[in-house]
């Protein structure tokens, strides 16, 4: 009976996990339940007893426990959510998880020889129109210094070696872009997908693969390329072609604040900036790009280019400028705007990484090895996704009913504890959750961060557990 109640209460993102041992599977559900109550807490703080904490540690250390089977239910549900919408953006990016202190087993170097950690590449599915997060469709983790091997997450969640379909001419680490795109397509089938990525994915062989397969993409230019506007035109710089395109529309877009990158190789590109409303001018062109020397004699790739630049930027701020390479049409103002909006959706994966690092405290985990850290990462990924989905819906569609993101019991608790109104909206629910987490300022003055929202969700889940237990007791008495 207790296990049945647990299966009903735990998030469906973990239901159906298969580890070959029912005891391990139940322990995963119990561990997820503890972490969902307190996402940013340590294992000891999340557990209700020393015995429960030790059981959680044993689970994470167990050699039969790994990321793919833990994440398979979430990946499967993400594919089902994607199948229910007309068009999906798959946003790809990489993040580092860095750990200080004593050397931990299996971790590799990051920015310096003294830093240690691992890298995580995620592919986040997002509904194209609303940009509502739908979940991860593929993942990859690795450490620098290990023998380079390629892995993808297949339809059944198994990790397998993969010979990349595109020319393996760049560094081995860059192969992850093609592998993640391949894994995403296998997971989602023939559904309409547009892959979105930042400058690191500007790799000629990757663009050639996407073009060959007819895959949709929006990728930001990192390196200038030789190109031509037509068959009889001279070769010239792609940046010059983009700069020469005549602007067809202007729009105002909010630009988020950003701190300067801590990575030396990115510090010049990712400078600090203030939040502001940027007036952006957009122009589009079509061209054919030529491959680098290593690509040999190959036909030039047809590609569309959207040039975005900020007008009248503040004197002390670097103006926004993007050159976007895309497969999507750019023959109308609406089409150009859609390409830009697709690229703007890329910031959702950065928010997802923040939900993992701040909301779920991934870089504060005092675990001793790569295995335990990646296992707890697998447990935290669906929790971070749910935090991201709740916040995005409340911000993008504030009048949506709160019942789309919270349970009946959670709404009733917030009505009692945070003065939530009857039949509340998603935005009102988010305000109430933030209030539980200690955010008392008006949203107009300061929006709550991931840490505050995580604290609010922790408290709400704790209160919900007691609420449900009391309801069950009253049902038994009746």
Helices and strands as residue ranges (DSSP letters): H 2-9, H 22-37, H 43-46, H 50-61, H 67-83, E 88-99, E 108-109, E 116-127, E 133-142, E 151-153, E 159-161, G 172-175, H 176-188, E 193-197, G 199-201, H 204-213, E 216-220, E 226-228, E 236-237, H 238-244, E 247-255, E 276-289, G 293-295, E 301-311, E 321-326, H 333-344, H 347-354, I 355-359, G 362-364, H 370-396, G 402-404, H 408-417, H 426-436, H 450-477
